[in-house]
């Protein structure tokens, strides 16, 4: 998926690289390869595997870890609990003189081990563009297109806990600083760059920015209770790629579940991941609604958008139309504004950005509006409401894929009959 990112200042417009390319990942060519160049945190070094030990083995966790290191000549690089699914995760690095696949197969046969998988990489792919005639107010069309401004008559997302699992964010930005936004970091050394991370700043702004008078930007759910959990990082300032790993994402999702989040925004994607699948299944059982961006230009919409319990999202433009994806293997997909979206950026700037990551953030905001009005809604109920109130987008005659533009006002009107949407 490609994403266009343009940095704008008063009197100055310059081209900048975008962070997560709709913050969705294009998987590495080898699912067992991760990155090992300098500057990469320990959570994504080469040839890493994650071993999850069940709670019933707790008295023997240390002994099992020592035995695994010795038997398979593994090097320990970390460990962490995932209390929401009741496991202790051990992270090992496999020596170059051993077959990584063979080690994984042997570990999967060990009855003491709950789960074994590679520590997978999630990466972004980006392109650049700019519009020298752009005006912020004209580009802040998202909330009007989906009817969120009319839905504000009855709901602004007040008190609904939303977790943005992404890069860091500039929470002191003028569009965000009067909000009470919590922050958590799950990336080694990630604190130092937290406030200068672009993608998380943009996503937080789409969900809950307050009005910036000179720009005209307001988030879909301006009163939602936001937590920015940093699980992704930039390898360097030149390539501007944002990367995440199974390790960092698992810790962030586990935190969000235990912290009581009602909505998870996952503007990322990649290969299926067993550990993350288990976490997201628990999230759904605990009433958490998960929204994910899709890989629009790939053969597959990407994980976690392919999960039945996740709301998949594609980007539409100001006219409400989409570019039809190559994949057709989802029962439905929501379209939301994601083309040329004006968003806050670090250091008090504003950017013009495109991609399904921004579309996912619009949907996350609408979910927060619904949950303020009806807190007891389940994940299944939210998906049903959004699917039955979406504005259908006509596709090719032969496509089985159902796509519709999200309609915030119509969704709220199902809960509040007196809400006027027209």
N, C-alpha and C positions, 0 to 999 in steps of 0.2 A: 504494500500500500504506500502511496506517495503522499506527502504532505507538503504544503507550501507555507512558508513562514516569512513574513516581511516585518522588519522593525521600523517603526515610525516615530519621529520626533517632530515637535513644532519647528518648522524651518529646515528639517533634515529627514530624508528618507534613505535608508541604507539596507542592503540585502544581507540577510543573516541566515544561517543554517538552522533548520528546525530540529527539535530534540528527539521526539519519538515517532515521527512519521505517522501521525495519528496514534502515536504511542503504541503501535502494534509491532510485534516482532516478526522478522523474517528469519526462520530457523537456520542455524549453521548447516553446512552440507553433511556433516557427520553428527548424528544426535549425541554421540558420546564425546565430542570435542567441545572444550570450552576455551576461554582465552587465557593467555599466560604472559602477555606483554607487560612491561613495567607500568605501574599506575593502576593496575586492576586490583581491587580489594580482594581479600582472601576468600570471599564468598563466591568467586568465579575463577579459580585457578584451574589449570589443565588437569585432566584425568581424575576429577573428584567424583566420589560416589557418596550417596546418603543411605545409611542403614538405620531403620527405625526399629527400636526394641519396645515390646509391649509392656504395659503397666504391670502385668502379672510377673514379669521378670525383674522388677525393680530391685529386689535384694541382690541380684546378680549382674546388674548393669555394668559395674566397673570390671568385674571378672570377665564378662563376655567381651567387653571392649578390648581388654588386654589379650585375651585369647585370639580374637580376630586379627589384631595387629601382628601377633606372633605367627599365627598359622599362614596368613596370606601376605606377610611382609608389607603391611600397609602402614602409612604414616598418618597419624591423627592430625587433623587441621582444625577441628572444632566439634562442638556438641551443643545441643540446645533442646529444651523440652517443647512439645506442642501439647499443652494441657487440654485443649479443646477436643483432641482425638485420642488423648491418653497414651502418647508414645514419647520416648526419648530418642532423639536423632543424633547419630554419630556421623561425622563427615571424615572420610579417609581419602588419601591420595594414593593411587595405584602406581607402583614403579613402572618405568618405561620398559623394563625387560619382561613384564607380564602382560598377558592379553586382558584388556579391560573387560571384554565380553565374557571371557572365561571366568574371571573373578566374580562378575555379577551373577553368572549362572550358578556357581558354587554357593554363593551367599544366599541366593533365592531358595536353595534346597535345604538351608539350615532352619530347623523347626523353631529355633529360639528367636528368629528374626521375623518381624511383622511385615516389613517392606524393604526392598532394596531397589535403587534406581540411580541413574547418573544425575549429577547436579547440572541441570540443563541451563543453557543460555537463552535469554530472550533479548532480541536486539531490534533496533529501529532502522528504518530505511528512509532517507529523506531527499527532497529536491527543493529548489528555491524558486521564488518568483516575487514580483512586486507590482504594485499598482500606484503610480505616482499621483493619480487623481483621487486616491481614496480619502474619504471623509469618515471619521469614526461613527458619527450619529447615523449616517446612512447605512452603515454596515452592521449596526446593532439591531439586526432584524429578527434574531432568533426567538426572543420571548414573544414577540407579536405573531410570528408565523405559527407557533404552536399554541397560541392562546393562553400563555402563562400570565400575561398581564390582566386578562379577564378573570383567571382563576384566583388572582390575588385578592379578589373580593371576599373570599372565604378562607384562604390559606396562603401562608408565605413560607411554610416549612418550619415554623417555629418549634424549637425543641427536638426536632428529629435528628438523631445522630447519624452523620454521614462520614464514612471513612474513604478518603482518597488515597489509594495505594499506588504510588507513582514515584516521581522524583521529589525533591524538596520543593519549597515554595517561599516566595517573598511575602510573608504575612504582614509586613509593615508597608506594603504597597498602599497608596491612597484609597484604592478601591476595596481593600481588605482590612486595613488596620483598625477600623472601628468595630470589627468583628472579633469575637472571642474564638480564636482558632487554636486548637491543640496541635502539638507536633510530636512525632516520634521518629527516631532514626534507627534503621536496621542495616545500615551499610557501614563497613569499616571505614573510619575517617570521613564519613558523610556529613558530619556536623559543620565542617568548615565551609562547605559549598551549599549548604541547605538553602540559604536565602537568595542565592544567585541562580537557582535551578529554574529554567524557563517553563518546562512542560507542566509541572505541578502547579506553578503560578497560574498558568492559563486555565487549567482544569478547575482549580479552586474558584477562579473568577467566573467562569461560565455557570458554576453551580450556585454561588452565593455572593458575588460581588454586590456591594452597595452602589448607589448611583454616583458616578463621577460626572459632575456637572458639565465639564468641558468636553466630555467624551460621549456621554449618553449610554454608558454600559451599566446594566443591572443584571444580577444573576437570576436564574430561574426560581430558586428558593432562597431569597436573600436572608431569611432568618433561620436557616438550618444550622445545626450545631456541627461544625466541621472539624475533622481530625485529618491532618496530612501525615501519612505514614510513608517515610522515604524507604523504598525498597529498590529503587533504580538509580543509576548514576551515569555521569558522562565520563567516557574514557579519557578524553582530552578536549581542549577548547577548539581544536581545529576541525576534527571530524564531526563534533557535536552529536555523536550517537549516544542514545541513552540505552543502558543495558541493565537487565535484572537477572536473577538466577532463581532456581527452585528454592534454594536456601533462604534468600532474603524475602522472597514472596511468601513462603510458608510462615516465616516468623511474623510478617506483617499481617497476614490474614488471621493467624491464630490470635494475635494481639487484638485485632478489631473484633473478632467474635467474643473474646473474653471481656472486652471493654464495653460491650453492649451496643455496638453499631447496629443500626437497622438497615442501612444501605451501604453496599460496597461498590465503589467505582473502580473498575479495572480496565483502563484504557491501554490495553496491551494484548498480545496474543502470540501463539507459537504452537509447538507440538503438544500433544496430550501429555499430561503429567500426573502420575498416579497419586503422589503425595498431595498435590494441590487439589486434585479431584476429591480426595477424602475430606480435606478441610472444607471445601465448598459444599459438600453434601451435608456436613454437620452444620454449617452456616445456614443452609436452607431449612434444616429441621428446627433450628433455633429462631426461625422467623426473620432471618436476614435476607434482603432482596439484593441480588447480584446483577449488576449491569456491566456488559463488556463490549468493547469495540470489535469490529470484524476486519479481517484482511480482505479488503475489497478487490484487490487486483491479483489475488492468488487463486490457486485451484481449490483451496479449502478455506472456509471462513476463519479457521484458527481456533485454538484453545485459549480461554475457556468458553468462547462464544458458542461452541458446539454442544455444550452441556445442556440437557433438558431443563435444568433448574435456573439457567442464566438467561437474562434478557439480551438478545443480540441486537446490535445497532449498526446502521449504515448511514453515511452522510448524504444529506440533500442540500440543494442550493436555495437561494432566495425565492425561486419559483416553485419550490417544493418538489422538484424532480430529482431523480437519482441517475447515476450511471450504473446500469445493471451489472451485477457481479457475474463472474464465470461460474461460480458454484451455485447449486440449487438444493443443497442437502439440509436445509433447515425448514421446519414447519411454517415459521413466519419470521420476519425480521422487521424491526421498527426503523423508520427513517426519521432523522432529526437534523436540524441545522448544523452543517459542518463545512461549508464552503465560504471562504473569506469571512471568517468570524473575528470581530474585534475583541481582543482579550488583554488583560493586564500582563505585564512582563516585568522582570526584576528591575530595580533601580528607578521605579516610578514611571517606567515607559509603558507604552501600549503597542501591541503587535496585531498584525493581520494574519490569520492562520486558517488552514484548511485540514480536514481529515476526520475520520470516524471517531477519533478520541474526543473531539469537541462535540460530536453528535451524541456519544455516550454520556458525556457530562450533562447535556440538556435533558436526557432521559432520566438520569439520576436525580436531577432537580425536580422533575415532575413526580417521581416516586416519593420524594420528601413531601411534596404538597399533599399527595394522597394520604400519607401516613400521619400527618398532623391532623387531618380531618377524621380519619378512621384508623387509629393506632393498631387495632387488632387484626388488620389485614394480613393474610399469609402471603408468602411468595407466589403461590399458585393463583390466589385471588388477584393479586396485583397484575400478574401476567395476563390473566383473563380480561380484566378491566381495560388494560392498555390495548390488547388485541381487538376487543370488540368495539372500541371507540376510535381506533385509528382511521385516518382518511386514506382509503385505498389508492394505491398507485398502480396504474395499468401497465403490465409488462408485456413481453413477447407472448404471443398466443399460446405457445407450447410450454411455457414455464409453469411448474407446479409451485414455485416459491411465492408465498403471499407476503407482500410488502405494503406497509401503510405508514403515512406520516403521523407521528404522535400528536394527539390533540389533548392538551392539558385541561382545557376548559370542559370538553366533553367528558373526560375521565372524572373530573371533580363533580360534574353535574349528575353523574350516577350516584354520588354520595349525598349531594345537596341539591334537591330538586328545584329550589328557587333560584339557583345560579343562572344568570342570563348570559348565554354565550354568543348571541347574535345581536 
